Amino acid sequence: MPGPVLVPVLGDQLTRDLASLRGRAKDDSVILMMEVWDEATYVRHHKQKIALVFSAMRHFAAELRDAGWCVDYVKLDDAENSGSFTGEVVRAIERHDSRLVRVVEAGEWRVRQAMDQWADKFACEVEILRDDRFICTQAEFDEWAKDRKELRMEFFYREMRRKTGLLMDGDKPEGGDWNYDSENRKPPKEGLSAPARPTFEPDGITADVIALVNRQFADHFGNLDRFGWPVTRDEAEEAADAFFAERIENFGPYQDAMVAGEDDLFHSMLSTSINLGLLDPLDLCRRAEKAYREGKAPLNSVEGFIRQIIGWREYVRGFYFNRMPGLAEANELGASRPLPEFYWTGETDMACLADCIRSTRDNAHAHHIQRLMVLGNFALIAGLDPRAVEDWFLVVYADAYEWVELPNVAAMILYADGGKLASKPYAASGNYINKMSNYCAGCAYSPNKKTGDGACPFNPLYWHFMERHRDRLERNPRIGRIYATWDRMGEDKQRDYLESAEAFLDTLRPAGKGWARS
């Protein structure tokens, strides 16, 4: 008699509404969950990222068992663990004499490529289902992208608003505009702080995982001293409740603000739970809309939150699979400088970078403007090698999976795709950081000094970047007019900028090998 259906559940698929579980009979199914070395080390993930995923997996397995499912759970240090997804599925098929493997498609290109080979390798049938936790199918995205030279999120976002009905007034956007980003750029006022987000004391399961990570991944980046991420659906819902009750009102206006030591500000801090599957992104959007309809949150905050999820999140996933595998190798600007050592150590006199790296090390998190306009902006204008920067971003953040990280870094931050995603490079001088943060007040460098000793390095690096890519960028309608300013400076001033930039770049100490990949 043939054995039960084997249902592998990956570490970012932790929902009981997963397509592969829907409609399955509990007495004819074995759920396979596996902690494998390949996934923990294909880049040297932050310790908190590994602990978060493993702990959430173990908690979800316990939840499934309590609900009556048969769960075959392979721990990382199990003696027979093969170390790979494919190897563990092969072993499970043999253990259970499975007649069918039923699985939801993987979220990362390399895993999906491996999964596509399963039908030829396994002795039973394989059924790969679409991940319908996303609103937009890949076929829909590809059809939308077809024949477009540039893939702008704003137009895609409007289609998602129409499809979901979120913040719609008939066939028109609520309030008359699709996008209220212009209202969401307030610089931080003095003393700006936000209510603390909920953190969760590790229970016995999480404590065991933390001990495992400290033992097996001692040389990975980051620390576990402040681990407090939600690892269950109930904890994730508690974190969501706190955001909607305490922080969504100011989320919009201050979402681009940066304050030293205020690591979370008014951000939701829900991306880790969404990307694991602990929270339903569409449900969160409906909750945000309800808060607006009930007068508990302003339209600009709610629209900004919804845009991040049904706009940006859906868009980057579609873009990722539409542009792979080439996106991983893209380097249109020919950047090649090694990643500086301070990205790992945080030892730099630039206060903005030091604080963002400290938060990244301690929390496995930095908010989107810190990632884009401090850490990413520096990488762009300094001409850092895209592969090294992409690996770094994938390593250090608890919410980082390649499908969301790679488009954001390669295309949005580094402009490495040549402008298919972003309409311009997001390059900025020290003036932007000075306006949108309080970092500069305590920095060894001055944003008001443009060149020479004591000048904010972002200032000369900005013009160095613009000059070395003039042939490409001068034709860009959103950035080309800047060259008129450059040309009015005169040769002496231009030379000061370029020489100051070169002098600073010469001081950068490259990171050693092995930080990101073994």
TORKEPA-692447 format. One record per residue (C-alpha): x, y, z. Coordinates in nm, 3 decimals, decimal comma. Example, Ala and Ser with C-alpha at 12.3 -4.5 7.8 and 13.67 -1.06 7.14 Angstrom:
<nodes>
+---------+---------+---------+
|       u |       v |       w |
+---------+---------+---------+
|   1,230 |  -0,450 |   0,780 |
|   1,367 |  -0,106 |   0,714 |
+---------+---------+---------+
</nodes>
This chain:
<nodes>
+---------+---------+---------+
|       u |       v |       w |
+---------+---------+---------+
|   0,000 |   0,000 |   0,000 |
|   0,150 |   0,339 |  -0,099 |
|   0,257 |   0,566 |   0,180 |
|   0,127 |   0,912 |   0,274 |
|   0,171 |   1,238 |   0,090 |
|   0,489 |   1,420 |   0,197 |
|   0,442 |   1,794 |   0,243 |
|   0,773 |   1,981 |   0,283 |
|   0,726 |   2,318 |   0,454 |
|   1,015 |   2,562 |   0,416 |
|   1,130 |   2,804 |   0,683 |
|   0,952 |   3,102 |   0,528 |
|   0,620 |   2,918 |   0,480 |
|   0,502 |   2,907 |   0,841 |
|   0,128 |   2,937 |   0,791 |
|  -0,148 |   2,678 |   0,830 |
|  -0,317 |   2,828 |   0,525 |
|  -0,026 |   2,723 |   0,302 |
|  -0,148 |   2,596 |  -0,035 |
|   0,019 |   2,257 |   0,012 |
|  -0,166 |   2,200 |   0,342 |
|  -0,502 |   2,328 |   0,225 |
|  -0,744 |   2,040 |   0,180 |
|  -0,498 |   1,771 |   0,291 |
|  -0,620 |   1,487 |   0,511 |
|  -0,420 |   1,470 |   0,833 |
|  -0,423 |   1,090 |   0,837 |
|  -0,273 |   1,076 |   0,486 |
|  -0,004 |   1,344 |   0,518 |
|   0,338 |   1,384 |   0,670 |
|   0,467 |   1,738 |   0,705 |
|   0,844 |   1,757 |   0,663 |
|   1,033 |   2,045 |   0,821 |
|   1,411 |   2,062 |   0,809 |
|   1,692 |   2,277 |   0,940 |
|   1,968 |   2,236 |   0,688 |
|   2,326 |   2,355 |   0,683 |
|   2,313 |   2,472 |   0,321 |
|   2,046 |   2,731 |   0,400 |
|   2,212 |   2,856 |   0,717 |
|   2,548 |   2,906 |   0,548 |
|   2,509 |   2,981 |   0,176 |
|   2,584 |   3,324 |   0,310 |
|   2,696 |   3,364 |   0,671 |
|   2,364 |   3,489 |   0,804 |
|   2,337 |   3,711 |   1,110 |
|   2,304 |   3,499 |   1,423 |
|   1,962 |   3,650 |   1,495 |
|   1,837 |   3,558 |   1,146 |
|   1,929 |   3,191 |   1,196 |
|   1,786 |   3,185 |   1,548 |
|   1,465 |   3,354 |   1,433 |
|   1,399 |   3,111 |   1,149 |
|   1,486 |   2,796 |   1,344 |
|   1,287 |   2,902 |   1,651 |
|   0,983 |   3,000 |   1,442 |
|   1,005 |   2,667 |   1,259 |
|   1,019 |   2,468 |   1,583 |
|   0,726 |   2,661 |   1,729 |
|   0,524 |   2,609 |   1,411 |
|   0,598 |   2,237 |   1,413 |
|   0,467 |   2,219 |   1,772 |
|   0,155 |   2,410 |   1,665 |
|   0,094 |   2,167 |   1,381 |
|   0,139 |   1,864 |   1,607 |
|  -0,107 |   2,012 |   1,858 |
|  -0,354 |   2,047 |   1,570 |
|  -0,323 |   1,678 |   1,491 |
|  -0,075 |   1,677 |   1,204 |
|   0,208 |   1,425 |   1,171 |
|   0,529 |   1,632 |   1,158 |
|   0,867 |   1,486 |   1,067 |
|   1,111 |   1,750 |   1,196 |
|   1,484 |   1,728 |   1,121 |
|   1,703 |   1,942 |   1,345 |
|   2,032 |   2,088 |   1,230 |
|   2,239 |   1,867 |   1,459 |
|   2,052 |   1,543 |   1,391 |
|   2,319 |   1,283 |   1,318 |
|   2,179 |   1,178 |   0,977 |
|   2,098 |   1,529 |   0,852 |
|   2,224 |   1,551 |   0,493 |
|   2,255 |   1,930 |   0,507 |
|   2,037 |   2,011 |   0,204 |
|   1,667 |   2,040 |   0,122 |
|   1,692 |   1,785 |  -0,159 |
|   1,883 |   1,539 |   0,055 |
|   1,631 |   1,562 |   0,337 |
|   1,332 |   1,515 |   0,105 |
|   1,501 |   1,204 |  -0,041 |
|   1,551 |   1,061 |   0,308 |
|   1,192 |   1,143 |   0,410 |
|   1,049 |   0,976 |   0,098 |
|   1,236 |   0,661 |   0,195 |
|   1,129 |   0,680 |   0,561 |
|   0,762 |   0,717 |   0,479 |
|   0,742 |   0,539 |   0,141 |
|   0,568 |   0,854 |   0,012 |
|   0,366 |   0,833 |  -0,307 |
|   0,366 |   1,210 |  -0,367 |
|   0,565 |   1,517 |  -0,266 |
|   0,336 |   1,820 |  -0,248 |
|   0,519 |   2,147 |  -0,196 |
|   0,475 |   2,522 |  -0,240 |
|   0,725 |   2,686 |  -0,474 |
|   1,036 |   2,830 |  -0,308 |
|   1,078 |   3,205 |  -0,273 |
|   1,444 |   3,210 |  -0,385 |
|   1,574 |   3,142 |  -0,734 |
|   1,845 |   2,892 |  -0,639 |
|   1,605 |   2,683 |  -0,425 |
|   1,339 |   2,691 |  -0,695 |
|   1,594 |   2,571 |  -0,950 |
|   1,681 |   2,279 |  -0,723 |
|   1,314 |   2,205 |  -0,662 |
|   1,247 |   2,194 |  -1,037 |
|   1,485 |   1,895 |  -1,053 |
|   1,298 |   1,694 |  -0,791 |
|   1,064 |   1,519 |  -1,036 |
|   1,365 |   1,365 |  -1,212 |
|   1,540 |   1,266 |  -0,889 |
|   1,263 |   1,124 |  -0,673 |
|   1,097 |   0,785 |  -0,692 |
|   0,752 |   0,940 |  -0,649 |
|   0,549 |   1,213 |  -0,811 |
|   0,614 |   1,580 |  -0,732 |
|   0,351 |   1,854 |  -0,726 |
|   0,479 |   2,213 |  -0,697 |
|   0,209 |   2,468 |  -0,612 |
|   0,205 |   2,844 |  -0,657 |
|   0,266 |   3,050 |  -0,344 |
|  -0,073 |   3,220 |  -0,331 |
|   0,019 |   3,425 |  -0,024 |
|   0,120 |   3,685 |  -0,283 |
|  -0,151 |   3,887 |  -0,454 |
|   0,015 |   3,911 |  -0,794 |
|   0,102 |   3,593 |  -0,980 |
|   0,431 |   3,583 |  -1,166 |
|   0,240 |   3,542 |  -1,492 |
|   0,045 |   3,861 |  -1,416 |
|   0,364 |   4,051 |  -1,335 |
|   0,541 |   3,926 |  -1,647 |
|   0,244 |   4,029 |  -1,860 |
|   0,242 |   4,374 |  -1,698 |
|   0,619 |   4,406 |  -1,752 |
|   0,613 |   4,286 |  -2,113 |
|   0,723 |   4,550 |  -2,364 |
|   0,799 |   4,806 |  -2,090 |
|   1,149 |   4,953 |  -2,106 |
|   1,126 |   5,065 |  -1,743 |
|   0,933 |   4,886 |  -1,470 |
|   0,806 |   5,158 |  -1,238 |
|   0,650 |   5,048 |  -0,911 |
|   0,401 |   5,335 |  -0,901 |
|   0,205 |   5,207 |  -1,200 |
|   0,216 |   4,847 |  -1,077 |
|   0,096 |   4,966 |  -0,735 |
|  -0,213 |   5,124 |  -0,885 |
|  -0,303 |   4,793 |  -1,044 |
|  -0,272 |   4,623 |  -0,704 |
|  -0,495 |   4,886 |  -0,545 |
|  -0,759 |   4,819 |  -0,808 |
|  -0,722 |   4,443 |  -0,772 |
|  -0,757 |   4,444 |  -0,391 |
|  -0,997 |   4,737 |  -0,358 |
|  -0,781 |   4,880 |  -0,079 |
|  -0,824 |   5,254 |  -0,023 |
|  -1,048 |   5,284 |  -0,326 |
|  -1,350 |   5,511 |  -0,364 |
|  -1,526 |   5,335 |  -0,647 |
|  -1,277 |   5,338 |  -0,932 |
|  -1,081 |   5,630 |  -0,786 |
|  -0,819 |   5,635 |  -0,509 |
|  -0,933 |   5,739 |  -0,164 |
|  -0,868 |   6,108 |  -0,111 |
|  -0,811 |   6,171 |  -0,481 |
|  -0,442 |   6,075 |  -0,499 |
|  -0,273 |   5,739 |  -0,534 |
|   0,037 |   5,832 |  -0,340 |
|   0,089 |   6,057 |  -0,037 |
|   0,464 |   6,020 |  -0,016 |
|   0,511 |   6,397 |  -0,030 |
|   0,348 |   6,415 |   0,316 |
|   0,577 |   6,146 |   0,456 |
|   0,914 |   6,320 |   0,458 |
|   0,927 |   6,513 |   0,784 |
|   1,274 |   6,557 |   0,931 |
|   1,302 |   6,456 |   1,296 |
|   1,214 |   6,727 |   1,544 |
|   1,430 |   6,761 |   1,853 |
|   1,358 |   6,488 |   2,105 |
|   1,161 |   6,273 |   1,863 |
|   1,102 |   5,928 |   2,007 |
|   0,846 |   5,653 |   1,965 |
|   0,680 |   5,397 |   2,192 |
|   0,895 |   5,090 |   2,232 |
|   0,792 |   4,797 |   2,015 |
|   0,707 |   4,472 |   2,192 |
|   0,993 |   4,228 |   2,233 |
|   0,953 |   3,871 |   2,346 |
|   1,152 |   3,688 |   2,611 |
|   1,297 |   3,365 |   2,471 |
|   1,109 |   3,058 |   2,591 |
|   1,263 |   2,711 |   2,623 |
|   1,246 |   2,640 |   2,249 |
|   1,410 |   2,970 |   2,160 |
|   1,671 |   2,928 |   2,434 |
|   1,768 |   2,590 |   2,286 |
|   1,798 |   2,745 |   1,940 |
|   2,009 |   3,034 |   2,071 |
|   2,244 |   2,784 |   2,233 |
|   2,263 |   2,593 |   1,903 |
|   2,343 |   2,909 |   1,707 |
|   2,607 |   3,022 |   1,956 |
|   2,763 |   2,678 |   1,930 |
|   2,745 |   2,616 |   1,556 |
|   2,770 |   2,972 |   1,419 |
|   2,996 |   3,145 |   1,669 |
|   3,193 |   3,323 |   1,396 |
|   2,889 |   3,468 |   1,218 |
|   2,809 |   3,841 |   1,228 |
|   2,597 |   3,991 |   1,504 |
|   2,501 |   3,888 |   1,853 |
|   2,201 |   3,735 |   2,026 |
|   2,201 |   3,941 |   2,346 |
|   1,898 |   4,145 |   2,240 |
|   1,703 |   3,873 |   2,060 |
|   1,334 |   3,949 |   2,105 |
|   1,170 |   3,885 |   1,766 |
|   0,822 |   3,729 |   1,748 |
|   0,860 |   3,357 |   1,682 |
|   0,492 |   3,250 |   1,692 |
|   0,176 |   3,371 |   1,526 |
|   0,040 |   3,494 |   1,860 |
|   0,353 |   3,698 |   1,928 |
|   0,348 |   3,840 |   1,575 |
|  -0,017 |   3,940 |   1,618 |
|   0,070 |   4,110 |   1,947 |
|   0,343 |   4,307 |   1,767 |
|   0,094 |   4,405 |   1,496 |
|  -0,163 |   4,514 |   1,755 |
|   0,097 |   4,740 |   1,917 |
|   0,186 |   4,901 |   1,585 |
|  -0,174 |   4,978 |   1,497 |
|  -0,248 |   5,106 |   1,846 |
|   0,065 |   5,310 |   1,913 |
|   0,274 |   5,392 |   1,607 |
|   0,079 |   5,396 |   1,281 |
|  -0,038 |   5,755 |   1,330 |
|   0,319 |   5,887 |   1,303 |
|   0,452 |   5,613 |   1,078 |
|   0,388 |   5,812 |   0,760 |
|   0,524 |   6,157 |   0,849 |
|   0,844 |   6,023 |   1,008 |
|   0,912 |   5,712 |   0,800 |
|   1,220 |   5,877 |   0,643 |
|   1,352 |   6,025 |   0,969 |
|   1,664 |   5,895 |   1,140 |
|   1,751 |   5,953 |   1,506 |
|   2,067 |   5,822 |   1,672 |
|   1,981 |   5,549 |   1,920 |
|   1,612 |   5,536 |   1,816 |
|   1,645 |   5,218 |   1,618 |
|   1,277 |   5,154 |   1,544 |
|   1,103 |   5,492 |   1,560 |
|   0,748 |   5,449 |   1,424 |
|   0,823 |   5,163 |   1,185 |
|   0,603 |   4,856 |   1,210 |
|   0,889 |   4,607 |   1,260 |
|   0,660 |   4,342 |   1,111 |
|   0,863 |   4,247 |   0,803 |
|   1,031 |   3,951 |   0,974 |
|   0,692 |   3,803 |   1,066 |
|   0,543 |   3,871 |   0,722 |
|   0,836 |   3,713 |   0,541 |
|   0,827 |   3,404 |   0,764 |
|   0,454 |   3,356 |   0,707 |
|   0,347 |   3,434 |   1,063 |
|   0,137 |   3,731 |   0,946 |
|  -0,091 |   3,766 |   0,645 |
|   0,018 |   4,077 |   0,450 |
|  -0,326 |   4,140 |   0,299 |
|  -0,488 |   4,113 |   0,643 |
|  -0,244 |   4,377 |   0,773 |
|  -0,339 |   4,607 |   0,486 |
|  -0,707 |   4,563 |   0,567 |
|  -0,638 |   4,641 |   0,931 |
|  -0,456 |   4,957 |   0,829 |
|  -0,745 |   5,061 |   0,604 |
|  -0,990 |   4,994 |   0,889 |
|  -0,785 |   5,221 |   1,116 |
|  -0,819 |   5,499 |   0,857 |
|  -1,193 |   5,441 |   0,804 |
|  -1,249 |   5,458 |   1,180 |
|  -1,051 |   5,782 |   1,210 |
|  -0,767 |   5,622 |   1,409 |
|  -0,490 |   5,685 |   1,155 |
|  -0,432 |   5,950 |   0,886 |
|  -0,457 |   5,867 |   0,518 |
|  -0,091 |   5,946 |   0,444 |
|   0,030 |   5,693 |   0,706 |
|  -0,213 |   5,423 |   0,601 |
|  -0,149 |   5,469 |   0,230 |
|   0,227 |   5,460 |   0,292 |
|   0,198 |   5,137 |   0,490 |
|  -0,024 |   4,971 |   0,230 |
|   0,206 |   5,086 |  -0,052 |
|   0,504 |   4,915 |   0,115 |
|   0,316 |   4,584 |   0,115 |
|   0,090 |   4,554 |  -0,191 |
|   0,307 |   4,794 |  -0,386 |
|   0,673 |   4,753 |  -0,309 |
|   0,675 |   4,402 |  -0,159 |
|   0,472 |   4,250 |  -0,441 |
|   0,661 |   4,449 |  -0,700 |
|   1,013 |   4,348 |  -0,596 |
|   0,915 |   3,982 |  -0,588 |
|   0,776 |   4,002 |  -0,942 |
|   1,080 |   4,201 |  -1,056 |
|   1,317 |   3,947 |  -0,898 |
|   1,183 |   3,647 |  -1,086 |
|   1,132 |   3,851 |  -1,403 |
|   1,499 |   3,959 |  -1,408 |
|   1,673 |   3,646 |  -1,275 |
|   1,927 |   3,503 |  -1,309 |
|   2,088 |   3,808 |  -1,472 |
|   2,000 |   4,044 |  -1,186 |
|   2,246 |   3,869 |  -0,955 |
|   2,536 |   3,955 |  -1,188 |
|   2,425 |   4,303 |  -1,298 |
|   2,688 |   4,578 |  -1,272 |
|   2,595 |   4,846 |  -1,524 |
|   2,808 |   5,110 |  -1,352 |
|   3,118 |   4,889 |  -1,346 |
|   3,165 |   4,928 |  -0,969 |
|   3,451 |   4,722 |  -0,828 |
|   3,580 |   4,869 |  -0,500 |
|   3,598 |   4,612 |  -0,217 |
|   3,351 |   4,641 |   0,071 |
|   3,517 |   4,844 |   0,350 |
|   3,591 |   4,666 |   0,674 |
|   3,377 |   4,911 |   0,872 |
|   3,061 |   4,758 |   0,726 |
|   3,136 |   4,464 |   0,956 |
|   3,305 |   4,635 |   1,250 |
|   3,118 |   4,966 |   1,263 |
|   3,451 |   5,136 |   1,332 |
|   3,423 |   5,459 |   1,138 |
|   3,419 |   5,827 |   1,231 |
|   3,111 |   5,879 |   1,013 |
|   2,840 |   5,893 |   1,281 |
|   2,555 |   5,797 |   1,049 |
|   2,725 |   5,483 |   0,923 |
|   2,850 |   5,387 |   1,268 |
|   2,501 |   5,409 |   1,419 |
|   2,332 |   5,221 |   1,134 |
|   2,589 |   4,942 |   1,152 |
|   2,558 |   4,926 |   1,532 |
|   2,181 |   4,882 |   1,502 |
|   2,232 |   4,624 |   1,229 |
|   2,476 |   4,426 |   1,444 |
|   2,268 |   4,447 |   1,763 |
|   1,919 |   4,410 |   1,616 |
|   1,962 |   4,247 |   1,273 |
|   1,759 |   4,545 |   1,157 |
|   1,786 |   4,899 |   1,023 |
|   1,490 |   5,079 |   0,872 |
|   1,453 |   5,142 |   0,501 |
|   1,599 |   5,494 |   0,485 |
|   1,901 |   5,389 |   0,688 |
|   1,950 |   5,105 |   0,440 |
|   1,889 |   5,317 |   0,129 |
|   2,025 |   5,662 |   0,207 |
|   2,310 |   5,588 |   0,449 |
|   2,444 |   5,236 |   0,401 |
|   2,330 |   5,206 |   0,040 |
|   2,407 |   5,563 |  -0,062 |
|   2,765 |   5,525 |   0,056 |
|   2,802 |   5,196 |  -0,132 |
|   2,670 |   5,360 |  -0,450 |
|   2,878 |   5,677 |  -0,453 |
|   3,194 |   5,499 |  -0,333 |
|   3,159 |   5,250 |  -0,619 |
|   3,149 |   4,935 |  -0,407 |
|   3,134 |   4,600 |  -0,582 |
|   2,765 |   4,500 |  -0,619 |
|   2,814 |   4,133 |  -0,534 |
|   2,989 |   4,222 |  -0,209 |
|   2,722 |   4,474 |  -0,113 |
|   2,440 |   4,234 |  -0,203 |
|   2,598 |   3,961 |   0,008 |
|   2,634 |   4,201 |   0,300 |
|   2,268 |   4,306 |   0,294 |
|   2,161 |   3,941 |   0,267 |
|   2,378 |   3,845 |   0,564 |
|   2,296 |   4,115 |   0,814 |
|   1,916 |   4,159 |   0,821 |
|   1,664 |   3,927 |   0,985 |
|   1,402 |   4,003 |   0,719 |
|   1,639 |   3,947 |   0,424 |
|   1,556 |   3,682 |   0,166 |
|   1,710 |   3,706 |  -0,178 |
|   1,378 |   3,774 |  -0,354 |
|   1,335 |   4,097 |  -0,158 |
|   1,701 |   4,184 |  -0,089 |
|   1,847 |   4,153 |  -0,438 |
|   1,611 |   4,388 |  -0,626 |
|   1,636 |   4,643 |  -0,347 |
|   2,016 |   4,637 |  -0,341 |
|   2,115 |   4,567 |  -0,701 |
|   1,851 |   4,780 |  -0,871 |
|   1,723 |   5,034 |  -0,616 |
|   2,039 |   5,108 |  -0,415 |
|   2,322 |   5,043 |  -0,660 |
|   2,152 |   5,115 |  -0,995 |
|   2,335 |   4,805 |  -1,116 |
|   2,053 |   4,712 |  -1,353 |
|   2,094 |   5,039 |  -1,541 |
|   1,758 |   5,187 |  -1,442 |
|   1,502 |   4,916 |  -1,513 |
|   1,366 |   4,954 |  -1,160 |
|   1,470 |   5,300 |  -1,038 |
|   1,426 |   5,614 |  -1,246 |
|   1,754 |   5,756 |  -1,113 |
|   2,040 |   5,658 |  -0,883 |
|   1,960 |   5,742 |  -0,521 |
|   2,284 |   5,934 |  -0,472 |
|   2,297 |   6,212 |  -0,214 |
|   2,549 |   6,433 |  -0,039 |
|   2,575 |   6,494 |   0,333 |
|   2,300 |   6,755 |   0,309 |
|   2,031 |   6,488 |   0,286 |
|   2,154 |   6,303 |   0,594 |
|   2,187 |   6,631 |   0,784 |
|   1,828 |   6,725 |   0,698 |
|   1,669 |   6,389 |   0,776 |
|   1,864 |   6,292 |   1,089 |
|   2,045 |   6,418 |   1,396 |
|   2,357 |   6,219 |   1,314 |
|   2,564 |   6,512 |   1,193 |
|   2,551 |   6,703 |   1,522 |
|   2,774 |   6,444 |   1,687 |
|   2,995 |   6,358 |   1,392 |
|   3,367 |   6,414 |   1,347 |
|   3,288 |   6,545 |   0,997 |
|   3,088 |   6,852 |   0,901 |
|   2,812 |   6,833 |   0,638 |
|   2,869 |   7,203 |   0,572 |
|   3,232 |   7,150 |   0,475 |
|   3,253 |   7,034 |   0,117 |
|   3,617 |   6,938 |   0,064 |
|   3,941 |   6,889 |   0,256 |
|   4,003 |   6,786 |   0,616 |
|   3,686 |   6,755 |   0,822 |
|   3,451 |   6,757 |   0,522 |
|   3,167 |   6,506 |   0,531 |
|   3,288 |   6,228 |   0,298 |
|   2,944 |   6,209 |   0,136 |
|   3,002 |   6,557 |  -0,013 |
|   3,307 |   6,492 |  -0,233 |
|   3,202 |   6,133 |  -0,299 |
|   2,872 |   6,255 |  -0,440 |
|   3,042 |   6,473 |  -0,702 |
|   3,305 |   6,207 |  -0,769 |
|   3,022 |   5,965 |  -0,848 |
|   2,838 |   6,214 |  -1,068 |
|   3,152 |   6,304 |  -1,264 |
|   3,269 |   5,950 |  -1,327 |
|   2,924 |   5,850 |  -1,459 |
|   2,849 |   6,168 |  -1,648 |
|   2,822 |   5,999 |  -1,986 |
|   2,538 |   5,784 |  -1,859 |
|   2,360 |   6,014 |  -1,613 |
|   2,366 |   6,345 |  -1,796 |
|   2,089 |   6,215 |  -2,024 |
|   1,866 |   6,123 |  -1,729 |
|   1,584 |   6,381 |  -1,706 |
|   1,561 |   6,343 |  -1,327 |
|   1,929 |   6,402 |  -1,259 |
|   2,093 |   6,550 |  -1,568 |
|   2,034 |   6,913 |  -1,471 |
|   2,274 |   6,868 |  -1,177 |
|   2,563 |   6,887 |  -1,421 |
|   2,491 |   7,254 |  -1,482 |
|   2,580 |   7,312 |  -1,115 |
|   2,898 |   7,109 |  -1,157 |
|   3,002 |   7,302 |  -1,465 |
|   2,955 |   7,639 |  -1,291 |
|   3,200 |   7,545 |  -1,016 |
|   3,516 |   7,598 |  -1,215 |
|   3,814 |   7,369 |  -1,253 |
|   3,978 |   7,445 |  -0,918 |
|   3,667 |   7,365 |  -0,715 |
|   3,597 |   7,056 |  -0,922 |
|   3,953 |   6,938 |  -0,864 |
|   3,913 |   6,992 |  -0,488 |
|   3,605 |   6,770 |  -0,485 |
|   3,767 |   6,495 |  -0,688 |
|   4,095 |   6,499 |  -0,496 |
|   3,912 |   6,501 |  -0,161 |
|   3,708 |   6,201 |  -0,271 |
|   4,016 |   6,013 |  -0,390 |
|   4,201 |   6,090 |  -0,067 |
|   3,912 |   5,954 |   0,138 |
|   3,871 |   5,643 |  -0,076 |
|   4,241 |   5,570 |  -0,027 |
|   4,180 |   5,545 |   0,350 |
|   3,922 |   5,267 |   0,318 |
|   4,043 |   4,937 |   0,452 |
|   3,888 |   4,645 |   0,265 |
|   3,714 |   4,369 |   0,457 |
|   3,894 |   4,039 |   0,465 |
|   3,765 |   3,735 |   0,282 |
|   3,516 |   3,508 |   0,449 |
|   3,291 |   3,766 |   0,617 |
|   2,992 |   3,701 |   0,393 |
|   3,062 |   3,366 |   0,229 |
|   3,275 |   3,080 |   0,354 |
+---------+---------+---------+
</nodes>
